[in-house]
Amino acid sequence: MNLQILRWVGRLEGSSFLILLCIAMPLKYLAGYPEAVRVVGMAHGILFLFYLLAANYAATTHAWPKKIWFYSYLASVLPLGTFVFERRFLTEKPA
């Protein structure tokens, strides 16, 4: 159950990061609309913290090695990182 929460929070956090980089930042610097970064940046910051909490919880309950735990943190600061992390480490492996 908690991996499903991590997946969804990761998707939201990754999407908010892309919106911040690809929409809000150009609006601020090219169109002179700094409010876009304020609003999207706040939402992204909250989702970033939720993602770190969910990653910590998943890592402790599933006894992840420190390497995977590190990758979950690294994914949160790279564009598309949470999507790559989900695909690489959170997919269900067929039995």
C-alpha positions in Angstrom: 0.0 0.0 0.0 2.7 2.5 0.9 4.5 1.9 -2.4 1.4 3.0 -4.2 1.4 6.2 -2.2 5.0 6.8 -3.0 4.2 6.2 -6.7 1.5 8.8 -6.7 3.3 11.4 -4.7 6.4 10.9 -7.0 4.2 11.5 -10.0 2.7 14.6 -8.5 6.1 15.9 -7.4 7.8 15.1 -10.7 4.9 16.8 -12.6 5.1 19.9 -10.4 8.8 20.1 -10.9 8.4 20.0 -14.7 5.6 22.6 -14.5 7.9 24.8 -12.5 10.8 24.5 -14.9 9.0 24.5 -18.2 6.0 26.9 -17.5 6.4 28.9 -14.4 10.1 29.9 -14.8 9.6 31.1 -18.4 6.6 33.0 -17.3 8.6 34.7 -14.6 11.7 35.6 -16.7 10.2 36.0 -20.2 6.7 37.4 -19.5 7.4 39.2 -16.2 4.9 37.2 -14.2 6.7 36.2 -11.0 3.5 35.1 -9.3 3.6 31.9 -11.3 6.8 30.8 -9.6 5.5 31.7 -6.2 2.4 29.6 -6.6 3.9 26.6 -8.4 7.0 26.8 -6.3 5.0 26.5 -3.1 3.0 23.5 -4.4 6.2 21.9 -5.6 7.9 22.5 -2.2 5.1 20.8 -0.3 5.0 17.9 -2.7 8.8 17.6 -2.4 8.6 17.2 1.3 5.7 14.7 1.0 7.8 12.7 -1.5 10.8 12.6 0.9 8.5 11.5 3.8 6.9 8.8 1.6 10.4 7.6 0.4 11.6 7.4 4.0 8.5 5.5 5.1 8.8 3.1 2.1 12.5 2.6 2.7 12.1 1.8 6.4 9.1 -0.5 6.0 10.6 -2.4 3.0 14.2 -2.5 4.3 15.6 -0.9 1.2 19.4 -0.9 0.9 21.0 2.5 1.4 21.8 2.6 -2.3 18.1 2.6 -3.3 17.3 5.0 -0.5 19.9 7.4 -2.0 18.5 6.9 -5.5 15.0 7.9 -4.2 16.5 11.1 -2.8 18.4 11.8 -5.9 15.3 11.3 -8.0 13.6 14.1 -6.1 16.0 16.7 -7.3 16.4 15.6 -11.0 14.0 16.5 -13.7 12.1 13.3 -14.6 13.9 11.6 -11.7 10.8 10.4 -9.9 9.4 8.9 -13.0 12.7 7.0 -13.7 12.9 5.9 -10.1 9.3 4.6 -10.2 10.0 2.7 -13.5 13.3 1.3 -12.3 12.5 0.4 -8.6 8.8 0.5 -7.9 7.3 -1.6 -10.7 5.9 -4.9 -9.8 8.1 -7.8 -10.9 6.2 -10.8 -12.3 6.6 -13.9 -10.1 
